[in-house]
C-alpha cells in the first residue's frame, strides 16, 4: 500500500487457492446467516451495495484486499453459500463466461422462489440493463468482465459488477441496489469505485446529460439518414476549420470530443430502432445492437450539432478502499469506515464461529482501524 493512503486494485490473474475458498465460504455463511436472521434481507442488501462494507467483508473473509479479485472471489463465495431454499436469496452470474448465463440462472432460481413470470422478467431486465449501462453509457475504458446479480424471494436485487482497463491494469466496480434505482439511465448507482479518475469520460447517466439523452432519442426517431449526415459533418477536417473561426480564449476551451469519433456505428441497429420508435432513452439503449460506439456517436451529434452536451466528467465516487488523505480520488469518509467496521465487529462477535476463526476474523477487521486514526 502506498503511503499516500490510496489502495490500488491491480489486475491479478490466476485463481484463489482451494484451501482459502473453503474457509471463506464457511466464514461467509456464518456471517451472512446471522445478518439475515438478526437484521433481514433489506439490511444485507443495503450493506452489499455499500462499497465500504463490501470491502471490509472481503478483508474479514481473508482475501487479498488490494486485488481486483476482491470483487470476483468475494461474490463467488457468497454465491456458493447462498442456497435459495435455505437463506431466501441467491446470486446469479459471475466472472467471464459465467456472467453471460445470468438470465438463465435468474429464471431457474425464480422457479425455486415461485416468482411470477412478470417478476422474473423484471429481474432479468434489471440485470441486462445494469450491464448495458456500465458497459456503454459510462465510457471510461473499463469493459465489464464480471457481473453478479443478487436477489431475494421478494424480488429485491443488488448488482455488483466490475470492468477492467487493460491500458493501466486497474479495475472499476459498480454497485446497484433496486431501492435506489428510480431510473436506469439517470444516476442509478449506489456507488462507483475506482482508484483512477479519468478525463473526458462520457457519462450519459449524469443528470447533466438529460437533454442529450432526449436529443438522441429524437435523432433515432427521425431516421438514420439524418444521423449519418450529421456524423459525416463532424469529420476532423470540418472540425478543424470550425475552430479556426473561434476567438483565442474560446478556442483554447473548446474540447473537440468528436476527434474521438466512433469507428463502428451499428447502422442496422439504428434502422431497427427507427422502425421500433423508442419512447425514451432507456427503451433506446435496451435495444439489441445499440452499443458503446453508437451511443457515443449519437452523443457527439447531440453536442456538436445541436448544442446539447452530455457530461464528460468521470462519475467515479469512491476508491476501492476508503479514499485517500490527499483527497484522491475523494476524501476519506471516516463515518462510513467506522460504521462498516463496527457493524461487522458486532456480527462476528455474535456469529457461531470457533474461537480461533472468530479471533482471526476480528484481527483482520481490526487491521483496518489504524487507517482511520491516521486521517
VEXNURO-980936 format. One record per residue (C-alpha): z, x, y. Coordinates in steps of 0.001 Angstrom, whole numbers, plus 500000, padded with zeros to 6 digits. Example, Ala and Ser with C-alpha at 12.3 -4.5 7.8 and 13.67 -1.06 7.14 Angstrom:
2
507800512300495500507140513670498940
//
This chain:
375
500000500000500000499118501279503472501900501991505928500376499636508477501668496707506457498440495184505159497882494525501473494325495092500286492796493351497296490242495809495910487963494565493177489304495737489837487183495451486727488360495011483141490936492712481550494703492369481773496387493709478594497263491081475996500934492037475916501171491279479643499296487974479381501682486743476654504711487487478814503114485978481902502400482758480025505937482473478724507468483029482139504956480774483926505629477914481523509366478032482212508962478223485986506296475526486287508010473145483863511196473385485915509354472802489199507719469659487804510999468399486361513055469027489498510521468554492309507492466743490870503755467432490775503362466963494505505641469909495242503984472109492627500536471420494073501785471934497614503066475353496519499858476311494697497900475549497865500215477859499809498825481426499708502237482983500353503860481170497436500911481767495121501044485489495859504801485579495268504368483705491981501840486282490832504307489071491603507079487281489719504865486863486669504376490609486680500747491030487682499413493812489940499858492280493390497195494261495241494305493474492885491644490776493019492889489900489516495970488411491158493906485258491596491876485207488396494641486203485986497349484023487522495166480903487479494065481680483904497716481979482840498562478625484425495518477056482769496691478283479364500144476720479684499067473516481478498860471254478440497927467829479879499671465834477131502998467552477857503000468592481505500835465876483043498494468259484822495672470544483779493342473250485060489568473312484677487216476192485382487957479874485746486089483127486212482342483722485866480571481569483297483721479538482681483575478241486273480273476519485525481960474470482801484375472891485286482711469419485425482621469213481629486271470245481358487328467737484022485640464947482085487340465936478815490786466170480406490236462872482237489864461199478853493290462536477853494738461223481131492883457942480607491407458149484099488782455648485164485151456666485415485369456310489191488369458659489461486728461180487157483563461158489248485638461758492396487324464755490771484006466254489651482624465656493146485608467352494792485200470387492541481471470663493143481566470178496917484515472557497419482495475258495654479383474392497677481280474591500965482778478031500319479565479402498858477198478047501506478862476636504618481006479696505243478697482725505147480842485849505277479260487696502341481656486540499611479703484607496943482069482811494590482725484158491100485911482231490338486692478506490650489873476863489316490423473123489667493992471855489164494538468094488828497146465576487718497033462365485747497251460562489108494098462215490418495727464664492862493977468041492958494073471621494195491250474173494248491825477924494169488572479854494236487559483389495061484475485265496203483758488981496283481944491300498628480038493978496755479439495713500074483072496604500848484630495886497428487079493251498673487828489669497690488353486427499615490392483499498281490130479849499308492897477254498854492285473485498959494604470513498394493456466893498183496124465621500590494808467812503402491112467052502971490097464386505485486528465678505475484893468131503089482777469588505885485263469905508766488170472342508386489130471188504879491032474293503749494752474739503268494167478490503622491505481197503528492779484635502518491149487991503072492098491390504450488782491766506278487868489675509305484121489931509848481901489445512878479197486813513216480279484675510249478504481330510119481175478640509712479656475184509509483090473736508636484545474543512066485227471689514473483073473619516950480114473130514557480299469318514698477303468865516969475296471437514993476003469503511795474657466323513392471531468118514621470892469498511118471004466009509614468664464663512314466219467512511675466102466811507946465558463103508533462560463907510772460778465871508036460000469456507053457026469939509403459339469894512432461790472294510778459032474665509658457529474836513159460940475419514728461779478235512308458414479895512870459059479862516609462247481859516007460469484924514659461803488130516260458623488634518293459229485352520142462914486062520433462336489472521961460008488089524604462546485377525415465257487972526051463002489802528478463363486891530904467162486768530788469273488287533601471027491547532696474545490205532130473394487165530177471037489340528149473963491503527045475985488465525968473099486741524217473615487089520472470344486964518596471593485444515366468045484492514403467314488162513714469217487413510507466662484824509551466979483252506087464312484504503699464267481714501136464480478288502752464118475713499975461291473563501307461161471407498178464855470579498579464300469729502248461398467456501276463651465666498782466378465450501419463887463837503796462985461277501125466699460659500495467596460318504221471234461541504085473615459582506283475766462604507239476195466350506766478417466040503693475753463979501962473113466521503006474874469612501637475729467739498457472044467546497542470741469928494909468856472909496306470426472862499772471870476372499581473021479142501959469553480100503240468546476514504008471885475774505677471580478929507789468010478107508798468983474637509987471977476063511867469794478599513681467312475923514732470204473805515989471462476687518125468349478396519466466020475418519832468389472545520565471288474357522225473970473201519763475512476410518399477643476357515258480753478502515006480110482200514351483809483010514105485301484072510781487729481296509703489933483579507582493579482735508299495791484830506038495867488222504425496370488275500664499976489275501119501708488125504275499767489575507175500329492866508951502863494026511506499958495138513701498637491593513668495662492325511380494292490094510022497070487952511519500747488295512493503259488097509666504519484582509019508091485568508218509234481976507796506568481342505140507533484567503363511220483718503344510557480167502192508382481328499282510937483889498156513894481505498463512163478712496550511117480962493671514518482626493642516198479259493082513680478196490441514066481403488442517846481151488511517659477618487115514933478318484550515839478577480883514976482236480545516519485044478591518839487120480714516519490146480626513434488117481613515353486446484422516619489733485814513176491326485676511578488354487417514227488352490133513812492100490554510054491711491143510711488887493602513408490773495490510995493700495823509192491559498409512315491038500518512472494503502167508985493938503525510316491003505549513037493172507068510568495817508202508829493450510552
//
